[in-house]
Amino acid sequence: MTAILDDMRRLDAAHARGEITAAELAKRKARLLDAVPEVLDVLDVTPVDVPPRRAPARRTRPGIGQALLLCALILTVCIGVTLLLTNDVMLSATLAITVLAACTVMLFLQLDG
């Protein structure tokens, strides 16, 4: 592809110097572009046996363990306090699910960076 671009630049330079006319320039450029093969003609569309690449091992960030511990502590305290104050299991379960969802979002945000 670079050779074709070089040829087009040479044709433009020859036209700028007055060596070829605008019609000759267009005709030669069209000939150059017609010489470029189509993408589907060049690419081999048959599947190739390529061994699967193994994903690189992800290292956990040092703050993830601490964040998990903090989430577990907050969850335990929220459930315990709710049970002591209201003595309602459904209310404490709802609070636990809400806190767990918030902790999950926080952990995912921490994993993203």
Order of alpha helices (4+ residues) and beta strands (2+ residues): alpha-alpha-alpha-alpha-alpha
